[in-house]
Amino acid sequence: MRHYNDIFKKTDFLWGSATAAYQCEGAWNEDGKGLSEWDWFNHTSKKNINNTDGDIAADFYHHYKQDIDQLVIGHQNTYRMSISWSRIMPDGIGKINTKGLHFYDKVIDYYISKGVEPNISLFHYDLPLTLSEQGGWLNLKLSDYFANYARICFKHFGDRVKLWATINEPHYYSYCTNIVGNYPPSRHLDFQSYFQYQYNLMLASAKAVSEFRKLHIDGKIGVVHDNGNIELANNTKEKSKVREIADLFYNRMILCPALLGELPKEMESVMKLFNVDLYREKNDQEIIKSGKVDFLGLNLYNRQLVTDWHKGETNVFHNNKGEKSATREGIRIKHLFETAYDKNIKRNPWGREENPRVMYTALKEIDKRYQHPMIMITENGVGEYETPDKNGFVEDDERIRITNKFLKYMLKAKSEGVNVRGYYHWSTMDLYSWINGYEKRYGLVRVDFDNNLKRIPKKSFSWYRNFIETYEKE
């Protein structure tokens, strides 16, 4: 029998990498799997601007042993993955697909046999299509459907899985779905749906945590938030106002329920500024209180540098075309706040800041404001265009340089008392990068999508292995 307390007996820190089901598994219609909203979107929508899909992706479904063996070679002792809801329950409710359970049984058992600790997220963007057709996350009933799905997973896998996360990035998922409009069902600048999504997702998370507690599962359960720590431009005039609104917009709808067990105290006043009136469940405060998590998963890439709104209509700026576009990531919300741009910080081809220092400031801020929580860095990495040599090898020195800085800042925060217990590089291997497709590469291992999905470790793979070795020796 495996026990959570055994995880940290040999080491004080977990080192690994991460993927998500739709982005790596493939096998989109095999062994009884139902359709997800991404299957529908990628097969039918004109908003699939790069004309790619995850039908095959990295085909982890058929290559999982090879990928796990590679993790072991890289001295990684943990792996973060997600379960596909529609692979377990093709319609999201009702019938259970035993072949789906069996696939994840095989994967989990193989990880454990190799000494790799599985860290499993229950939901990573891929909502069953049947539930999407019922209103998706705008439907309050989904919180109960999700809790039922979570209970099935806890009961089936809980004897072996000791690290769980309910939902991946409730904020960013809501943002892309309802503000940017690049994720299905592609609403644009719909602030009512944006905030309703976050509320319903955190209600679902809380109900899943309650199920976890009722079953007395030996383990820890968290939620995964995309970091958006607020920093103000120097010329910001209404500092306290801008900070409060922006922090609620980016962070506190997730962090307050997850870490404090309560809705943000400023929620209703800020909602009025957005002309939003949430549909709320009766006794939601009690539900949220019962759903406080054991740890926070933090997907950390960037900060949110903001300032006062100056002029112009509300608009969002997002770049899924990479070097084909000069768009810089950000937003402008009329009368409230807007993104500020620091000319001294380099931006990647997709318009996002490359600023490893924010690893330290985000960890310190969350530690101070939210009662010293246990934190896992559940994603951190570097997206790049890559050109392999004639043997398929990639010398990704830029990824090494930037990731090394991120890690140094993380370990600095850890040395100063922040309770960070794990790091997962995004990603284990090259995979489907949502609307960006396959040109944007994140993997430590190259996948040759044109040559039978051949796996070729990159220079960063060996670098990361050596970094882990050095840490463990100190």
URZIVEN-V508255 format. One record per residue. RES is the residue in three letters. PHI is phi in radians with two decimals (NA if undefined). NEAR is the number of other C-alpha atoms within 12 Angstrom. Layout:
# URZIVEN-V508255
res = <RES;RES>
phi = <PHI;PHI>
near = <NEAR;NEAR>
This chain:
# URZIVEN-V508255
res = <MET;ARG;HIS;TYR;ASN;ASP;ILE;PHE;LYS;LYS;THR;ASP;PHE;LEU;TRP;GLY;SER;ALA;THR;ALA;ALA;TYR;GLN;CYS;GLU;GLY;ALA;TRP;ASN;GLU;ASP;GLY;LYS;GLY;LEU;SER;GLU;TRP;ASP;TRP;PHE;ASN;HIS;THR;SER;LYS;LYS;ASN;ILE;ASN;ASN;THR;ASP;GLY;ASP;ILE;ALA;ALA;ASP;PHE;TYR;HIS;HIS;TYR;LYS;GLN;ASP;ILE;ASP;GLN;LEU;VAL;ILE;GLY;HIS;GLN;ASN;THR;TYR;ARG;MET;SER;ILE;SER;TRP;SER;ARG;ILE;MET;PRO;ASP;GLY;ILE;GLY;LYS;ILE;ASN;THR;LYS;GLY;LEU;HIS;PHE;TYR;ASP;LYS;VAL;ILE;ASP;TYR;TYR;ILE;SER;LYS;GLY;VAL;GLU;PRO;ASN;ILE;SER;LEU;PHE;HIS;TYR;ASP;LEU;PRO;LEU;THR;LEU;SER;GLU;GLN;GLY;GLY;TRP;LEU;ASN;LEU;LYS;LEU;SER;ASP;TYR;PHE;ALA;ASN;TYR;ALA;ARG;ILE;CYS;PHE;LYS;HIS;PHE;GLY;ASP;ARG;VAL;LYS;LEU;TRP;ALA;THR;ILE;ASN;GLU;PRO;HIS;TYR;TYR;SER;TYR;CYS;THR;ASN;ILE;VAL;GLY;ASN;TYR;PRO;PRO;SER;ARG;HIS;LEU;ASP;PHE;GLN;SER;TYR;PHE;GLN;TYR;GLN;TYR;ASN;LEU;MET;LEU;ALA;SER;ALA;LYS;ALA;VAL;SER;GLU;PHE;ARG;LYS;LEU;HIS;ILE;ASP;GLY;LYS;ILE;GLY;VAL;VAL;HIS;ASP;ASN;GLY;ASN;ILE;GLU;LEU;ALA;ASN;ASN;THR;LYS;GLU;LYS;SER;LYS;VAL;ARG;GLU;ILE;ALA;ASP;LEU;PHE;TYR;ASN;ARG;MET;ILE;LEU;CYS;PRO;ALA;LEU;LEU;GLY;GLU;LEU;PRO;LYS;GLU;MET;GLU;SER;VAL;MET;LYS;LEU;PHE;ASN;VAL;ASP;LEU;TYR;ARG;GLU;LYS;ASN;ASP;GLN;GLU;ILE;ILE;LYS;SER;GLY;LYS;VAL;ASP;PHE;LEU;GLY;LEU;ASN;LEU;TYR;ASN;ARG;GLN;LEU;VAL;THR;ASP;TRP;HIS;LYS;GLY;GLU;THR;ASN;VAL;PHE;HIS;ASN;ASN;LYS;GLY;GLU;LYS;SER;ALA;THR;ARG;GLU;GLY;ILE;ARG;ILE;LYS;HIS;LEU;PHE;GLU;THR;ALA;TYR;ASP;LYS;ASN;ILE;LYS;ARG;ASN;PRO;TRP;GLY;ARG;GLU;GLU;ASN;PRO;ARG;VAL;MET;TYR;THR;ALA;LEU;LYS;GLU;ILE;ASP;LYS;ARG;TYR;GLN;HIS;PRO;MET;ILE;MET;ILE;THR;GLU;ASN;GLY;VAL;GLY;GLU;TYR;GLU;THR;PRO;ASP;LYS;ASN;GLY;PHE;VAL;GLU;ASP;ASP;GLU;ARG;ILE;ARG;ILE;THR;ASN;LYS;PHE;LEU;LYS;TYR;MET;LEU;LYS;ALA;LYS;SER;GLU;GLY;VAL;ASN;VAL;ARG;GLY;TYR;TYR;HIS;TRP;SER;THR;MET;ASP;LEU;TYR;SER;TRP;ILE;ASN;GLY;TYR;GLU;LYS;ARG;TYR;GLY;LEU;VAL;ARG;VAL;ASP;PHE;ASP;ASN;ASN;LEU;LYS;ARG;ILE;PRO;LYS;LYS;SER;PHE;SER;TRP;TYR;ARG;ASN;PHE;ILE;GLU;THR;TYR;GLU;LYS;GLU>
phi = <NA;-1.47;-2.31;-0.99;-1.09;-1.36;-1.05;-1.78;-1.27;-1.67;-2.62;-1.65;-2.64;-1.78;-2.11;-2.78;-2.55;-2.48;-2.51;-2.44;-0.94;-1.12;-1.34;-2.23;-1.22;1.23;0.83;-1.14;-2.30;-1.76;0.93;1.47;-1.15;-1.48;-1.37;-1.87;-1.12;-1.31;-1.04;-1.08;-1.04;-1.22;-1.55;-2.28;-1.57;-1.23;-1.41;-1.36;-1.17;-1.73;0.93;-2.19;-2.64;-1.83;-1.00;-1.92;0.87;-1.59;0.93;-0.98;-0.96;-1.91;-2.08;-1.09;-1.15;-1.08;-1.21;-1.22;-1.04;-1.15;-1.00;-1.11;-1.03;-1.44;1.07;-1.50;-1.89;-2.70;-2.52;-1.78;-2.46;-2.13;-1.72;-1.44;-0.94;-1.31;-1.40;-1.46;-2.30;-0.93;-1.86;1.46;-2.43;1.41;-1.03;-1.75;-1.61;-1.13;-1.17;-1.16;-1.02;-1.13;-1.05;-1.22;-1.00;-1.09;-1.13;-1.07;-1.11;-1.22;-0.99;-1.11;-1.09;-1.71;1.35;-1.90;-1.44;-1.34;-2.13;-1.99;-1.65;-1.43;-2.55;-2.38;1.37;-1.66;-1.19;-0.94;-1.03;-1.00;-1.30;-1.08;-1.23;-1.70;1.85;1.01;-1.35;-1.46;-1.60;-1.02;-1.10;-1.07;-1.10;-1.31;-1.07;-1.15;-1.07;-1.17;-1.05;-1.07;-1.05;-1.05;-1.17;-1.05;-1.19;-1.44;-1.86;-1.13;-1.22;-2.00;-1.54;-1.99;-2.19;-2.23;-2.31;-1.28;-2.36;-1.54;0.89;-0.97;-1.25;-1.18;-1.03;-1.14;-1.13;-1.22;-1.29;-2.05;-1.90;-1.22;1.46;-1.69;-1.93;-1.12;-1.61;1.13;-1.48;-2.12;0.91;-1.75;-1.25;-1.04;-1.20;-1.02;-1.31;-1.12;-0.97;-1.09;-1.05;-1.16;-1.12;-1.29;-1.14;-1.09;-1.03;-1.10;-1.17;-1.16;-1.07;-1.06;-1.10;-1.02;-1.16;-1.07;-1.44;0.95;-1.19;-1.37;2.81;-2.16;-2.28;-2.40;-2.33;-1.94;-2.04;-1.43;-1.07;-2.51;-1.01;-1.49;-2.20;-1.73;-1.10;-1.04;-1.58;-1.14;-1.57;-1.67;-1.03;-1.15;-1.13;-1.09;-1.08;-1.10;-1.15;-1.16;-1.18;-1.16;-1.10;-1.70;-2.28;-1.34;-1.17;-1.81;-1.23;-1.15;-1.06;-1.20;-1.76;-1.89;1.22;-2.67;-1.31;-1.03;-1.09;-1.58;-1.00;-1.15;-1.18;-1.27;-0.99;-1.08;-1.14;-1.63;1.01;-2.03;-2.24;-1.25;-1.47;-2.01;-1.46;-1.04;1.09;-1.12;-1.09;-1.17;-1.13;-1.09;-1.06;-1.35;-1.87;-1.08;-1.58;-1.50;-2.66;-1.88;-1.52;-2.10;-1.60;-2.08;-2.24;-2.73;-1.85;-2.12;-1.56;-2.29;-2.69;-1.09;-1.17;-1.84;-2.86;1.76;-1.37;-1.01;-2.77;-2.10;-2.15;-2.53;-2.17;-1.88;-1.79;1.12;-1.17;-1.36;-2.32;-1.78;-1.13;-1.75;-1.08;2.89;-2.63;-2.26;-2.07;-0.92;1.29;-2.00;-2.87;-2.61;-1.16;-1.80;-2.12;-1.66;-1.20;-1.54;-1.82;-1.18;-2.06;-1.37;-1.08;-1.74;1.43;-1.85;-1.04;-1.87;-2.51;-1.02;-0.97;-1.19;-1.01;-1.22;-1.17;-1.16;-1.09;-1.16;-1.15;-1.12;-1.03;-1.30;-1.49;-2.18;1.11;0.96;-1.29;-1.24;-2.23;-2.04;-1.38;-1.50;-2.64;-2.94;-3.14;-2.42;-1.53;-2.49;-1.37;-2.35;-2.16;-1.35;-1.38;-1.13;-1.68;1.51;-1.51;-1.98;-1.65;-1.61;-1.11;-1.17;-1.08;-1.09;-1.07;-1.24;-1.11;-1.03;-1.16;-0.97;-1.17;-1.09;-1.19;-1.10;-1.21;-1.13;-1.10;-1.07;-1.17;-1.70;1.81;-1.19;-1.49;-1.66;-2.09;-2.88;-2.42;-2.14;-1.28;-1.76;-2.37;-1.03;-2.37;-1.03;-2.67;-1.31;-1.72;0.86;-1.13;-1.30;1.36;-2.02;-1.29;-1.45;-1.81;-2.12;-1.24;-1.33;-2.08;-1.31;-1.93;-1.51;-1.23;-1.80;-2.44;0.98;1.01;-1.07;-1.68;-2.37;-1.00;-1.53;-1.03;-1.13;-1.07;-1.20;-1.06;-1.12;-1.02;-1.19;-1.08;-1.09;-1.02;-1.10;-1.05;-1.17;-1.41;-1.34>
near = <12;21;19;23;16;16;30;18;11;12;20;20;28;35;43;44;47;46;46;43;44;43;44;41;37;30;30;38;22;22;21;23;34;34;35;39;40;40;36;29;32;32;22;17;22;18;26;28;22;25;21;28;34;40;31;29;35;45;35;37;36;24;27;31;23;26;42;42;25;32;39;29;24;32;30;40;39;41;48;48;45;38;47;47;47;46;44;42;36;34;30;40;30;18;21;25;28;21;21;31;30;21;30;34;24;22;37;36;24;25;33;28;19;25;26;35;42;44;47;44;41;45;40;40;41;44;47;41;32;28;32;28;21;20;22;33;42;32;28;28;26;35;38;30;33;43;35;31;42;43;30;30;42;38;22;23;33;33;23;34;40;36;46;45;45;52;51;42;41;45;41;35;38;47;39;34;39;32;35;33;31;35;35;40;39;27;23;26;28;28;33;27;37;37;43;34;39;48;44;42;49;54;50;45;51;45;40;44;46;35;30;38;25;17;20;18;28;26;33;34;43;44;49;45;46;36;38;37;37;34;31;30;25;15;18;22;17;21;23;19;24;34;33;32;36;39;33;32;39;37;41;40;44;52;47;37;42;48;40;30;33;31;33;28;18;22;31;20;17;28;29;17;25;28;15;19;20;26;22;25;22;11;12;26;25;19;31;38;25;30;40;39;42;34;38;47;48;44;39;44;37;36;39;37;36;41;37;32;29;21;15;16;16;25;24;28;28;29;29;34;27;28;20;14;16;18;22;27;33;32;34;30;31;21;20;32;40;36;35;29;28;23;12;9;19;18;27;30;28;29;26;31;30;34;32;31;29;35;42;34;30;38;43;30;25;36;26;17;18;30;22;23;31;30;43;44;45;47;42;42;44;40;39;33;27;28;18;20;14;7;16;23;23;33;27;33;21;22;36;31;22;28;37;28;25;35;36;22;27;35;27;22;28;29;16;18;20;31;31;38;33;42;41;43;47;40;42;49;48;46;44;40;32;37;36;35;31;36;32;30;37;41;47;48;43;42;37;30;24;14;13;15;26;23;34;31;32;36;27;36;40;26;25;39;29;21;24;31;19;12;19;18;9;9>
